[in-house]
Amino acid sequence: MSALPAPPSVPLDRRGRPLRDLRLSVIEACNFRCGYCMPADRVPEGYGFDQAGRLSFDEIETLVRGFVRLGTHKLRLTGGEPLLRKGLPALVARLARIPGIDDLAMTTNASLLARHAQALRDAGLQRLTISLDALDPALFRALSGGRGEIADVLAGIDAAERVGFGPIKFNCVVQRGVNDHEVERMAAHFRGSGHVLRFIEYMDVGTCNGWDRARVVPSRELRDRLHARWPLHALDANYRGEVAERHAFDDGAGEIGFISSVTAPFCGDCRRARVSADGSLYTCLFAGRGHDLRPALAEGEAAFSERLAALWMQRADRYSELRGSPRAPRRHVEMFLVGG
């Protein structure tokens, strides 16, 4: 690999955005087959369990240290389903010790969480986000491709609460005619719980989910529905680049959020990079191709950070702002490769 100039301490992409947030997939496999992410009729059974192409724990630690050199301070572990990665608590412990990582989180479907919650907490995992698209048992089972049971998820949530995780964020992808009738039920369930429920507009991530804009329920529609039942008021963002619009119940029963990538794109403040389990960098959730980081990782932390800085400074992604335009890329990385 040719020599690259030393990176600036805070490299900026071509739109002036720093690199602050890393979404790192630790495994491509999942025990669910949700239709908008990993549909069973498009993804073979057993996909992602082959360990051969996966980054090792040593490579992952080098990678994260290289990101930290460039100003990244938030790290989220994703999948697939990250709890399927063997030895995950040991990896978490290694990452938690890296100076500069001040927010270490994980996104999970929580079906396996009950047996792992204590070990993850002891290892240093700070926060959890749980993907949860319905509470009705039959609907939940159907949305997971016939593989998930809501009882397992609820047991995982209980275990996480017992060991001190909280507040937990819950992400619900809303599709018209599929689960939009569950919105009020889910809001009622989490009101007063101390957790934060967030409704996400159904997005055209990947190419295998058969995305149809007619199934998008705009956040403003959901907000109006909920406000009519439980009055809401807007809250300020916790930090620049936060993707969810925050609202609170007027009666003090907690917070709720709306993520509106389709109807209100937030590309201008996007400071996230995503790395797949095989070590490919994707600079946008809707990127058409990745950059193989493994050769640079083999040269060590310093060389890797130089390569990463060069790639980040070439970044100009703004897919959600271009959606529907001839300039928008036609092919996107699959969600199950980069964790959403």
Rosetta silent file (secondary structure, phi, psi, omega in degrees, C-alpha in Angstrom):
SEQUENCE: MSALPAPPSVPLDRRGRPLRDLRLSVIEACNFRCGYCMPADRVPEGYGFDQAGRLSFDEIETLVRGFVRLGTHKLRLTGGEPLLRKGLPALVARLARIPGIDDLAMTTNASLLARHAQALRDAGLQRLTISLDALDPALFRALSGGRGEIADVLAGIDAAERVGFGPIKFNCVVQRGVNDHEVERMAAHFRGSGHVLRFIEYMDVGTCNGWDRARVVPSRELRDRLHARWPLHALDANYRGEVAERHAFDDGAGEIGFISSVTAPFCGDCRRARVSADGSLYTCLFAGRGHDLRPALAEGEAAFSERLAALWMQRADRYSELRGSPRAPRRHVEMFLVGG
SCORE:     score description
SCORE:     0.000 S_00000001
   1 L     0.000  132.768 -178.905    0.000    0.000    0.000 S_00000001
   2 L   -67.413  151.829 -178.621    1.421    3.415   -0.924 S_00000001
   3 L   -66.904  143.772  178.586    2.340    5.816    1.840 S_00000001
   4 L  -118.816  149.954  177.570   -0.323    8.282    2.885 S_00000001
   5 L   -64.251  152.599  177.818    0.153   11.641    4.602 S_00000001
   6 L   -59.922  136.167 -176.995   -0.396   11.724    8.353 S_00000001
   7 L   -71.725  150.513  169.977   -4.081   12.372    9.072 S_00000001
   8 L   -65.635  159.648 -177.518   -5.241   15.594   10.682 S_00000001
   9 L   -62.244  -33.444  177.562   -6.367   15.133   14.265 S_00000001
  10 L  -131.170   86.371  179.313   -9.968   15.660   13.199 S_00000001
  11 L   -68.155  143.159  177.800  -10.408   14.796    9.510 S_00000001
  12 E  -114.408  145.994  175.891  -13.498   16.217    7.850 S_00000001
  13 L   -78.767 -175.844 -173.273  -15.341   14.760    4.895 S_00000001
  14 L   -71.017   -8.394  175.179  -16.083   16.786    1.773 S_00000001
  15 L  -110.147   15.577  174.806  -19.165   18.265    3.437 S_00000001
  16 L    78.255   21.752 -176.769  -17.297   19.305    6.575 S_00000001
  17 L   -99.648  128.496  176.441  -18.511   16.436    8.779 S_00000001
  18 E   -79.059  169.506  178.855  -16.186   14.892   11.382 S_00000001
  19 L  -101.942  105.204 -173.534  -16.053   11.190   12.202 S_00000001
  20 L  -117.813  -20.136 -165.309  -17.565   10.764   15.648 S_00000001
  21 E  -135.927  124.264  177.676  -19.649    7.568   15.622 S_00000001
  22 E  -113.900  126.146  171.038  -18.749    4.001   14.603 S_00000001
  23 E  -103.318  113.600 -171.927  -21.327    1.281   14.009 S_00000001
  24 E  -115.893  114.597  176.865  -19.383   -1.979   14.065 S_00000001
  25 E   -80.764  132.733  179.765  -20.944   -5.272   13.006 S_00000001
  26 L  -103.914   -9.684  178.905  -19.479   -8.267   14.818 S_00000001
  27 L  -163.798  144.843  179.162  -21.411  -10.956   12.889 S_00000001
  28 L   -90.673  -14.812 -176.921  -23.526  -11.160    9.742 S_00000001
  29 L   -77.000  154.313  174.450  -25.752  -13.960   11.025 S_00000001
  30 L  -146.169  147.871  177.601  -29.141  -13.433   12.654 S_00000001
  31 L   -89.798   -2.222  173.778  -31.628  -15.735   14.328 S_00000001
  32 L  -109.639  167.222  173.669  -34.529  -13.683   12.923 S_00000001
  33 L  -135.768   63.603 -179.921  -35.606  -13.110    9.336 S_00000001
  34 L   -65.801  136.304 -171.866  -37.318   -9.721    9.443 S_00000001
  35 L   -63.871  -31.470 -177.612  -38.719   -8.824    6.045 S_00000001
  36 L   -85.957   -1.960 -176.779  -37.254   -5.313    5.825 S_00000001
  37 L  -125.813  -58.193 -172.117  -33.750   -6.504    6.715 S_00000001
  38 L  -136.795   62.496 -173.613  -32.996  -10.196    6.118 S_00000001
  39 L   -59.602  138.563 -174.170  -36.022  -11.806    4.420 S_00000001
  40 L   -62.734  -29.888 -178.052  -36.033  -15.594    4.575 S_00000001
  41 L   -81.682   -3.872 -179.320  -36.803  -15.979    0.877 S_00000001
  42 L  -119.416  -16.430 -177.336  -33.727  -13.928   -0.089 S_00000001
  43 L  -121.902  122.539 -175.466  -31.113  -14.909    2.493 S_00000001
  44 L   -62.759  150.535  173.576  -30.095  -18.585    2.859 S_00000001
  45 L   -61.605  138.457 -179.699  -30.479  -20.422    6.128 S_00000001
  46 L    84.696    0.602 -178.901  -27.183  -20.436    8.002 S_00000001
  47 L   -61.564  136.465  172.466  -25.922  -17.280    6.328 S_00000001
  48 L    89.529   -1.506 -179.280  -23.211  -15.430    8.246 S_00000001
  49 L   -88.362  -10.254  177.427  -22.123  -18.222   10.597 S_00000001
  50 L   -71.386  121.255 -175.569  -18.902  -18.918    8.694 S_00000001
  51 L   -82.073  -11.055 -169.077  -16.102  -17.437   10.795 S_00000001
  52 L   -58.367  -42.602 -174.937  -13.459  -17.453    8.054 S_00000001
  53 L   -93.315    4.769 -172.694  -14.004  -13.950    6.726 S_00000001
  54 L   -85.113  143.957  173.692  -14.810  -12.276   10.036 S_00000001
  55 L   -61.271  137.886  174.745  -12.546   -9.768   11.790 S_00000001
  56 L   -77.010  168.127  176.920  -10.792  -11.264   14.796 S_00000001
  57 H   -62.068  -37.106  177.364  -10.968   -9.624   18.212 S_00000001
  58 H   -62.969  -43.845  178.906   -7.384   -8.387   17.722 S_00000001
  59 H   -64.507  -40.509  179.485   -8.313   -6.800   14.383 S_00000001
  60 H   -62.664  -43.692  179.749  -11.419   -5.247   15.899 S_00000001
  61 H   -63.343  -42.978  176.833   -9.430   -3.693   18.736 S_00000001
  62 H   -60.488  -42.397  179.723   -6.879   -2.254   16.291 S_00000001
  63 H   -61.023  -48.528 -177.760   -9.712   -0.910   14.157 S_00000001
  64 H   -64.969  -40.241  177.482  -11.467    0.801   17.051 S_00000001
  65 H   -62.157  -37.061  176.713   -8.214    2.317   18.301 S_00000001
  66 H   -65.807  -39.244  176.245   -7.613    3.684   14.810 S_00000001
  67 H   -63.676  -42.141 -179.285  -11.061    5.260   14.741 S_00000001
  68 H   -60.900  -36.323  177.608  -10.448    6.835   18.150 S_00000001
  69 H   -56.050  -29.738 -176.411   -7.271    8.467   16.797 S_00000001
  70 L   -96.968    7.574  174.564   -9.487   10.388   14.350 S_00000001
  71 L   107.067    1.611  177.108  -11.966   11.614   16.942 S_00000001
  72 L   -70.811  131.604  178.261  -14.494    8.794   17.204 S_00000001
  73 L  -130.052   -5.946  177.589  -15.865    8.524   20.736 S_00000001
  74 E  -114.024  131.493 -179.804  -19.123    6.610   20.224 S_00000001
  75 E  -131.780  127.371  177.090  -19.087    2.896   19.439 S_00000001
  76 E  -123.915  127.196  176.208  -22.109    0.708   18.794 S_00000001
  77 E   -89.248  132.327 -176.328  -21.861   -3.049   18.264 S_00000001
  78 E  -135.257 -170.473  175.534  -24.334   -4.427   15.742 S_00000001
  79 L  -143.913 -142.057   16.278  -24.929   -7.422   13.492 S_00000001
  80 L    34.518 -156.699  174.566  -26.751   -9.386   12.231 S_00000001
  81 L  -105.568  106.824 -172.637  -27.553  -10.267   15.805 S_00000001
  82 H   -59.817  -26.412 -178.486  -24.430   -9.457   17.844 S_00000001
  83 H   -70.271   -6.666  174.118  -25.318  -11.871   20.653 S_00000001
  84 H   -82.808  -11.812  179.686  -24.606  -14.739   18.243 S_00000001
  85 L   -76.838  120.596 -178.387  -20.899  -13.812   18.227 S_00000001
  86 L   -64.737  137.627  177.606  -19.057  -16.237   20.498 S_00000001
  87 L    75.165   19.327 -175.224  -17.117  -14.597   23.314 S_00000001
  88 H   -55.231  -43.609  178.737  -18.827  -11.251   22.882 S_00000001
  89 H   -57.048  -35.213  178.022  -18.407  -10.175   26.547 S_00000001
  90 H   -65.090  -39.188  176.250  -14.646  -10.661   26.204 S_00000001
  91 H   -65.249  -44.760  178.827  -14.628   -8.377   23.171 S_00000001
  92 H   -56.412  -43.721 -179.552  -16.732   -5.801   25.002 S_00000001
  93 H   -60.310  -40.616  178.690  -14.248   -5.819   27.884 S_00000001
  94 H   -65.585  -42.975 -177.444  -11.367   -5.116   25.496 S_00000001
  95 H   -71.479  -34.400 -179.740  -13.211   -2.273   23.777 S_00000001
  96 H   -64.678  -22.950 -178.842  -14.406   -0.755   27.051 S_00000001
  97 L   -86.579   -4.483 -177.276  -10.781   -0.275   28.094 S_00000001
  98 L   -75.996  119.670  178.162   -9.859    1.807   25.042 S_00000001
  99 L   -61.456  134.595  179.242   -9.220    5.440   26.104 S_00000001
 100 L   106.669  -23.222  174.884  -11.482    7.813   24.194 S_00000001
 101 L   -85.454  105.693 -178.306  -14.517    5.549   23.861 S_00000001
 102 L  -107.246    2.036  177.017  -16.983    7.233   26.192 S_00000001
 103 E  -144.623  104.550 -177.754  -20.181    5.651   24.820 S_00000001
 104 E  -115.341  112.911 -172.478  -20.205    1.883   24.254 S_00000001
 105 E  -130.636  171.173  177.899  -23.579    0.536   23.155 S_00000001
 106 E  -145.550  141.146  171.952  -25.131   -2.437   21.391 S_00000001
 107 E  -105.251  131.820 -175.046  -28.186   -2.979   19.195 S_00000001
 108 E  -147.319  159.181  171.657  -29.906   -6.353   19.596 S_00000001
 109 L   -86.117   -4.988  172.353  -33.231   -8.079   19.040 S_00000001
 110 L    70.309    2.323 -178.697  -32.947   -9.141   22.724 S_00000001
 111 L   -67.957  -23.571  179.098  -34.166  -12.694   22.141 S_00000001
 112 L  -109.243    7.257 -169.856  -30.888  -14.035   23.594 S_00000001
 113 H   -70.205  -31.838 -175.103  -30.305  -11.202   26.036 S_00000001
 114 H   -55.918  -37.892 -176.722  -31.562  -12.904   29.203 S_00000001
 115 H   -84.623  -11.247 -174.814  -28.575  -15.248   29.306 S_00000001
 116 L  -116.941  -10.249 -171.522  -25.981  -12.580   28.422 S_00000001
 117 H   -57.142  -47.571 -177.153  -27.112   -9.376   30.140 S_00000001
 118 H   -62.955  -45.228 -178.235  -25.057   -9.782   33.322 S_00000001
 119 H   -63.456  -38.791  179.405  -21.840  -10.696   31.491 S_00000001
 120 H   -67.807  -40.117  178.297  -22.192   -7.751   29.115 S_00000001
 121 H   -65.040  -44.196  179.260  -22.816   -5.338   31.959 S_00000001
 122 H   -63.065  -31.636 -178.091  -19.832   -6.684   33.888 S_00000001
 123 H   -75.215  -18.813  178.077  -17.672   -6.341   30.758 S_00000001
 124 L   116.237    6.954  174.457  -18.429   -2.632   30.473 S_00000001
 125 L   -64.932  131.687 -173.408  -21.270   -2.322   27.976 S_00000001
 126 L   -97.182  -38.175 -172.469  -23.013    0.947   28.836 S_00000001
 127 E  -138.724  155.655  176.432  -26.184    1.102   26.762 S_00000001
 128 E  -126.484  140.990  165.616  -28.646   -1.076   24.887 S_00000001
 129 E  -121.514  130.363 -177.165  -30.931   -0.435   21.954 S_00000001
 130 E  -115.004  126.587  175.731  -33.518   -3.129   21.272 S_00000001
 131 E   -79.880  122.392 -174.347  -35.238   -3.581   17.919 S_00000001
 132 L  -149.670  107.307 -173.064  -38.913   -4.231   18.627 S_00000001
 133 L  -100.664   -4.526  178.226  -41.574   -3.860   15.943 S_00000001
 134 L  -167.907  155.775  173.356  -44.617   -5.267   17.752 S_00000001
 135 L  -106.705  -24.775  177.392  -45.862   -6.502   21.112 S_00000001
 136 L   -62.689  124.539 -174.047  -48.643   -8.741   19.809 S_00000001
 137 H   -56.948  -43.706 -177.634  -47.196  -12.289   19.956 S_00000001
 138 H   -68.519  -42.944  179.382  -48.572  -13.463   16.615 S_00000001
 139 H   -66.109  -42.315  178.827  -47.567  -10.311   14.769 S_00000001
 140 H   -58.673  -44.913 -179.994  -44.127  -10.322   16.385 S_00000001
 141 H   -60.914  -43.642 -179.219  -43.608  -13.927   15.298 S_00000001
 142 H   -65.198  -42.901 -178.209  -44.686  -13.106   11.745 S_00000001
 143 H   -66.698  -26.567  178.832  -42.466  -10.019   11.505 S_00000001
 144 L   -87.717   10.404 -179.432  -39.438  -12.039   12.649 S_00000001
 145 L    76.092   25.149  179.173  -39.971  -14.547    9.863 S_00000001
 146 L    79.558   14.255 -174.789  -41.587  -17.070   12.191 S_00000001
 147 L  -111.477  -16.618 -172.682  -38.483  -17.299   14.360 S_00000001
 148 L  -108.280  148.627  174.921  -39.056  -14.928   17.261 S_00000001
 149 L  -122.104  126.528 -178.017  -41.145  -15.099   20.417 S_00000001
 150 H   -60.039  -29.984  179.284  -42.059  -11.880   22.206 S_00000001
 151 H   -60.832  -37.418  178.513  -41.800  -13.710   25.544 S_00000001
 152 H   -66.824  -39.283  179.297  -38.059  -14.222   24.961 S_00000001
 153 H   -66.246  -45.682  179.704  -37.588  -10.535   24.212 S_00000001
 154 H   -62.712  -35.420  175.853  -39.524   -9.457   27.283 S_00000001
 155 H   -65.573  -38.066  177.092  -37.406  -11.831   29.389 S_00000001
 156 H   -64.974  -39.937  177.529  -34.304  -10.226   27.913 S_00000001
 157 H   -63.661  -44.965  178.740  -35.598   -6.762   28.775 S_00000001
 158 H   -58.984  -43.425 -179.781  -36.324   -7.838   32.354 S_00000001
 159 H   -64.410  -41.096  179.544  -32.800   -9.262   32.690 S_00000001
 160 H   -63.356  -40.528  177.825  -31.260   -6.078   31.302 S_00000001
 161 H   -63.904  -41.904 -177.339  -33.198   -3.960   33.774 S_00000001
 162 H   -62.356  -34.252 -176.781  -32.145   -6.169   36.685 S_00000001
 163 L   -91.727    1.693  171.597  -28.439   -5.775   35.937 S_00000001
 164 L   106.037    7.435  174.155  -28.673   -2.014   35.590 S_00000001
 165 L   -74.078  130.281  176.969  -29.134   -1.213   31.913 S_00000001
 166 L   163.587  150.599   -7.197  -31.279    1.857   31.512 S_00000001
 167 L   -68.944  143.877  175.908  -32.755    3.815   30.046 S_00000001
 168 L   -90.916  141.044  173.740  -33.003    1.352   27.166 S_00000001
 169 E   -97.207  138.845  177.828  -33.904    2.617   23.711 S_00000001
 170 E  -118.251  125.511  179.820  -36.436    0.661   21.668 S_00000001
 171 E  -104.673  124.110  178.624  -36.528    1.039   17.878 S_00000001
 172 E  -119.492  113.998  174.775  -39.764    0.279   16.055 S_00000001
 173 E   -83.535  119.830 -173.637  -39.784    0.335   12.247 S_00000001
 174 E  -100.140  128.286  176.568  -43.330    1.270   11.264 S_00000001
 175 E  -123.488  131.373  179.982  -44.906   -0.007    8.034 S_00000001
 176 L   -65.000  131.404  179.416  -48.344    1.003    6.855 S_00000001
 177 L    79.145    1.657 -179.814  -50.728   -1.908    6.806 S_00000001
 178 L  -115.469  -60.655 -179.515  -48.226   -4.112    8.614 S_00000001
 179 L  -137.758   12.918 -178.300  -47.683   -2.888   12.175 S_00000001
 180 H   -66.428  -20.719  177.921  -48.846    0.739   12.220 S_00000001
 181 H   -74.841   -9.195 -179.878  -51.855   -0.308   14.294 S_00000001
 182 H   -88.549   -6.419 -170.741  -49.437   -1.276   17.121 S_00000001
 183 H   -58.999  -51.710 -178.683  -48.115    2.273   17.604 S_00000001
 184 H   -65.020  -38.618  178.938  -50.461    3.362   20.390 S_00000001
 185 H   -61.121  -43.280 -179.490  -50.164   -0.010   22.129 S_00000001
 186 H   -68.578  -40.061  177.597  -46.384    0.244   22.170 S_00000001
 187 H   -61.763  -42.640  178.743  -46.446    3.845   23.360 S_00000001
 188 H   -63.169  -37.543 -178.359  -48.798    2.890   26.202 S_00000001
 189 H   -64.640  -40.699 -174.002  -46.543   -0.021   27.162 S_00000001
 190 H   -94.417  -10.214  174.933  -43.390    2.089   27.491 S_00000001
 191 L   -59.331  130.452  177.209  -44.948    5.234   28.975 S_00000001
 192 L    79.139    2.768 -177.152  -43.676    5.633   32.504 S_00000001
 193 L   -85.032  -16.228 -173.416  -41.117    2.824   32.134 S_00000001
 194 L    87.391   -6.456  177.842  -38.090    5.107   32.119 S_00000001
 195 L   -96.128  172.780 -176.250  -37.142    3.760   28.679 S_00000001
 196 E  -123.145  116.295  176.094  -37.298    5.557   25.316 S_00000001
 197 E   -92.847  133.699  179.819  -39.393    4.255   22.423 S_00000001
 198 E  -127.892  130.872  178.510  -38.463    5.535   18.964 S_00000001
 199 E   -98.363  130.205 -174.499  -40.506    5.106   15.805 S_00000001
 200 E  -114.100  130.478  174.049  -38.498    4.791   12.576 S_00000001
 201 E   -65.454  136.484  178.797  -39.800    5.471    9.088 S_00000001
 202 L   -61.019  120.599 -172.790  -39.521    2.388    6.877 S_00000001
 203 L  -111.527  159.777  179.551  -36.403    2.979    4.752 S_00000001
 204 L   -88.966   54.887  177.116  -35.077    1.662    1.459 S_00000001
 205 L   -81.456  135.808  179.706  -32.001    0.075    3.027 S_00000001
 206 L    75.297 -171.794 -177.744  -30.507   -2.734    0.973 S_00000001
 207 L  -127.614   -1.848 -172.847  -31.956   -4.223   -2.184 S_00000001
 208 L  -108.432    7.535 -173.780  -33.747   -7.370   -1.025 S_00000001
 209 L  -100.381    2.724  177.052  -36.566   -5.967    1.111 S_00000001
 210 L    60.707   40.162 -175.861  -38.967   -4.918   -1.660 S_00000001
 211 L   -55.422  135.430  178.670  -39.225   -1.350   -0.323 S_00000001
 212 L  -133.955  119.584 -176.870  -42.413    0.458   -1.285 S_00000001
 213 H   -59.626  -25.261  179.514  -42.805    4.123   -0.393 S_00000001
 214 H   -63.120  -20.155  179.278  -46.548    3.553    0.059 S_00000001
 215 H   -89.757   -1.415  177.290  -45.692    1.623    3.230 S_00000001
 216 E   -76.963  127.104  173.676  -43.856    4.584    4.771 S_00000001
 217 L  -103.501  109.725 -177.288  -45.795    6.166    7.641 S_00000001
 218 L   -57.689  141.993  179.949  -44.460    9.734    8.029 S_00000001
 219 H   -56.407  -37.705 -177.990  -43.275   10.574   11.517 S_00000001
 220 H   -62.021  -32.532  177.240  -45.503   13.631   11.622 S_00000001
 221 H   -67.225  -44.497  178.157  -48.544   11.369   11.181 S_00000001
 222 H   -65.152  -41.689  179.594  -47.466    9.175   14.088 S_00000001
 223 H   -61.043  -41.948  179.552  -46.645   12.209   16.221 S_00000001
 224 H   -65.353  -40.309  178.708  -50.094   13.682   15.577 S_00000001
 225 H   -62.190  -45.724 -178.191  -51.780   10.393   16.476 S_00000001
 226 H   -70.567  -38.504  179.758  -49.888   10.084   19.734 S_00000001
 227 H   -62.354  -34.302 -179.921  -50.265   13.763   20.595 S_00000001
 228 H   -65.838  -27.882 -179.322  -54.039   13.441   20.238 S_00000001
 229 H   -96.695  -41.775  178.843  -54.049   10.772   22.943 S_00000001
 230 L  -132.314  101.163 -176.508  -51.136   11.895   25.126 S_00000001
 231 L   -51.258  138.598 -176.730  -50.097   15.524   24.537 S_00000001
 232 E  -120.948  157.832  169.555  -46.426   15.882   23.635 S_00000001
 233 E  -137.545  148.549 -176.145  -43.888   18.690   23.570 S_00000001
 234 E   -72.139  148.555  174.720  -40.591   18.880   21.685 S_00000001
 235 L  -118.388  154.662  174.711  -37.230   18.475   23.412 S_00000001
 236 L   -69.828  155.076  174.952  -33.818   19.727   22.364 S_00000001
 237 L   -65.472  148.097  176.345  -31.352   17.259   20.852 S_00000001
 238 L   -71.819  -29.502 -177.689  -28.919   15.663   23.280 S_00000001
 239 L  -160.722  159.828  178.285  -26.026   16.286   20.890 S_00000001
 240 L   -66.834  135.844 -178.777  -25.345   17.515   17.383 S_00000001
 241 L    92.256   -0.733  177.464  -26.057   14.820   14.809 S_00000001
 242 L   -63.377  131.728 -172.371  -28.678   13.014   16.891 S_00000001
 243 L   -84.643  -23.804 -176.622  -30.981   11.313   14.406 S_00000001
 244 E   -91.698  135.895  168.380  -34.150   11.137   16.498 S_00000001
 245 E   -81.075  122.791 -173.192  -36.440   14.077   17.067 S_00000001
 246 E   -94.174  137.416  173.544  -37.141   13.958   20.784 S_00000001
 247 E  -135.727  155.210  177.501  -40.515   14.605   22.395 S_00000001
 248 E  -124.094  149.650  174.142  -41.780   14.235   25.941 S_00000001
 249 E   -72.627  133.864 -178.663  -45.220   13.448   27.305 S_00000001
 250 L   -59.593  -28.063 -176.461  -46.734   16.549   28.894 S_00000001
 251 L   -85.519    6.501  176.634  -47.803   14.511   31.909 S_00000001
 252 L    83.914   13.403 -175.694  -44.206   13.553   32.711 S_00000001
 253 L   -85.821   16.103  173.150  -44.508    9.904   31.631 S_00000001
 254 L   116.158 -163.406 -170.982  -41.247    9.959   29.733 S_00000001
 255 E  -120.657  152.599  176.144  -39.784   10.485   26.298 S_00000001
 256 E  -141.876  151.508 -176.219  -40.539    9.289   22.786 S_00000001
 257 E  -132.267  161.270  179.867  -38.601    9.751   19.553 S_00000001
 258 E  -136.241  127.972  179.588  -39.120    9.833   15.788 S_00000001
 259 E  -113.436  117.294 -163.411  -36.490    8.997   13.158 S_00000001
 260 L  -123.286   56.044 -175.857  -37.500   10.433    9.787 S_00000001
 261 L   -62.621  -27.622 -176.893  -34.851    9.559    7.210 S_00000001
 262 L   -84.250  -48.724 -173.761  -37.410    9.467    4.380 S_00000001
 263 L   -92.393  -18.378  179.911  -39.511   12.571    5.022 S_00000001
 264 L  -143.919   72.728 -175.240  -36.942   14.738    6.847 S_00000001
 265 L   -56.322  145.620 -178.873  -33.397   13.674    5.853 S_00000001
 266 L  -124.726   32.853 -178.160  -30.607   14.505    8.287 S_00000001
 267 H   -58.275  -35.236 -173.216  -27.586   13.798    6.064 S_00000001
 268 H   -58.346  -26.700 -179.047  -26.059   17.198    6.757 S_00000001
 269 H  -110.497   14.517 -176.431  -25.164   16.253   10.327 S_00000001
 270 L   -74.274  120.195 -178.528  -24.292   12.593    9.756 S_00000001
 271 L  -120.161   27.640 -173.022  -21.030   11.769   11.525 S_00000001
 272 E  -106.984  144.627  166.296  -21.297    7.994   11.339 S_00000001
 273 E  -122.816  154.973  178.732  -19.268    5.282    9.697 S_00000001
 274 E  -127.261  138.219  177.358  -20.195    1.633    9.502 S_00000001
 275 E  -125.453  128.245 -179.720  -17.892   -1.373    9.333 S_00000001
 276 L   -79.186  168.445 -175.894  -19.166   -4.825    8.407 S_00000001
 277 L   -63.218  -22.826  179.119  -18.087   -8.010   10.149 S_00000001
 278 L   -92.952    6.323  174.100  -15.627   -8.772    7.329 S_00000001
 279 L    89.599   26.267  176.456  -13.890   -5.410    7.722 S_00000001
 280 E   -99.716  133.276  178.531  -15.456   -3.296    4.978 S_00000001
 281 E   -88.814  129.155  173.083  -16.032    0.418    5.608 S_00000001
 282 E  -119.927  122.207 -175.068  -19.348    1.915    4.514 S_00000001
 283 L   -90.361    5.136  176.512  -19.564    5.682    4.791 S_00000001
 284 L  -155.236  146.149  176.144  -23.359    5.735    4.441 S_00000001
 285 L   -59.309  -25.565 -176.980  -26.204    3.436    5.435 S_00000001
 286 L  -107.445   18.210 -178.567  -27.220    3.527    1.762 S_00000001
 287 L   -61.923  146.633  178.666  -23.728    3.109    0.274 S_00000001
 288 L   -88.201  -20.142 -179.810  -23.435    0.959   -2.808 S_00000001
 289 L  -148.906  160.165  178.029  -19.956   -0.348   -2.035 S_00000001
 290 L  -113.079  175.546  177.860  -17.514   -0.670    0.822 S_00000001
 291 E  -119.374  124.264 -178.325  -13.773   -0.234    1.279 S_00000001
 292 E   -70.900  118.751 -177.752  -11.740   -3.228    2.468 S_00000001
 293 L   -95.132   -8.449 -171.450   -9.907   -2.192    5.648 S_00000001
 294 H   -64.424  -39.831  177.366   -8.085   -5.453    6.346 S_00000001
 295 H   -59.311  -41.262  179.075   -4.874   -4.678    4.434 S_00000001
 296 H   -69.540  -36.832  177.924   -4.455   -1.448    6.405 S_00000001
 297 H   -61.253  -35.314 -179.336   -5.316   -3.185    9.672 S_00000001
 298 L   -65.894  -19.560 -179.658   -2.514   -5.650    9.052 S_00000001
 299 L   -90.339   -3.323  176.322   -0.052   -2.717    9.058 S_00000001
 300 L   104.469  170.601 -172.756   -1.037   -1.604   12.546 S_00000001
 301 H   -59.287  -45.885 -176.128   -2.996    1.109   14.271 S_00000001
 302 H   -65.823  -47.581  179.509   -1.087    4.140   12.932 S_00000001
 303 H   -63.509  -39.489  178.756   -1.112    3.021    9.305 S_00000001
 304 H   -62.072  -44.330 -178.117   -4.750    2.063    9.589 S_00000001
 305 H   -63.372  -33.082  176.810   -5.760    5.487   10.950 S_00000001
 306 H   -65.763  -44.998  178.468   -3.985    7.153    8.014 S_00000001
 307 H   -63.382  -43.128  179.551   -5.874    5.024    5.524 S_00000001
 308 H   -61.390  -44.193  179.402   -9.149    5.629    7.337 S_00000001
 309 H   -59.968  -42.326  179.982   -8.592    9.394    7.360 S_00000001
 310 H   -62.311  -41.507  178.683   -7.954    9.366    3.614 S_00000001
 311 H   -66.667  -42.670 -178.597  -11.178    7.457    2.988 S_00000001
 312 H   -64.201  -38.628 -178.148  -13.225    9.688    5.288 S_00000001
 313 H   -69.991  -13.669  174.795  -11.959   12.867    3.618 S_00000001
 314 L   -88.242   -9.489 -172.245  -13.248   11.541    0.286 S_00000001
 315 L   -68.940  133.961  175.968  -16.756   11.040    1.700 S_00000001
 316 L  -139.758   19.249 -172.609  -19.597   13.082    0.206 S_00000001
 317 L   -60.450  138.502  171.363  -22.608   10.812    0.940 S_00000001
 318 L  -159.443   52.159 -171.836  -26.075   12.318    1.252 S_00000001
 319 H   -57.039  -45.806 -174.479  -28.368    9.624   -0.076 S_00000001
 320 H   -62.239  -28.635  176.407  -31.510   10.564    1.845 S_00000001
 321 H   -75.233  -23.257 -176.919  -31.352   14.077    0.414 S_00000001
 322 H  -100.874   -3.694 -174.120  -31.011   12.643   -3.101 S_00000001
 323 L   -48.014  126.727 -179.036  -33.597    9.845   -2.767 S_00000001
 324 L    90.850  -13.000  179.478  -35.503    9.590   -6.044 S_00000001
 325 L   -82.939  152.144  175.186  -32.947   11.701   -7.918 S_00000001
 326 L   -60.420  -21.190 -179.304  -30.992   10.289  -10.882 S_00000001
 327 L   -82.007  -10.760 -179.305  -27.845   11.008   -8.837 S_00000001
 328 L   -75.409  135.263  178.191  -28.897    8.659   -6.031 S_00000001
 329 L   -61.598  142.916 -177.757  -27.142    5.260   -6.086 S_00000001
 330 L   -82.948  -33.250 -175.972  -29.383    2.426   -7.196 S_00000001
 331 L  -107.656  137.541 -178.584  -27.766   -0.341   -5.175 S_00000001
 332 L  -125.617  150.627  174.678  -27.366   -0.223   -1.384 S_00000001
 333 L   -62.449  144.018  179.736  -25.535   -2.381    1.119 S_00000001
 334 L   -70.505  142.636 -176.948  -27.876   -4.800    2.872 S_00000001
 335 H   -59.468  -37.451 -175.836  -28.943   -3.732    6.377 S_00000001
 336 H   -69.451  -10.670  176.056  -27.939   -7.054    7.929 S_00000001
 337 H   -85.937  -26.613 -173.728  -24.326   -6.400    6.888 S_00000001
 338 H  -125.231    1.589  171.020  -23.991   -3.048    8.642 S_00000001
 339 L    78.405   13.293  177.420  -26.599   -3.178   11.392 S_00000001
 340 L    75.575    0.000    0.000  -28.871   -0.322   10.325 S_00000001
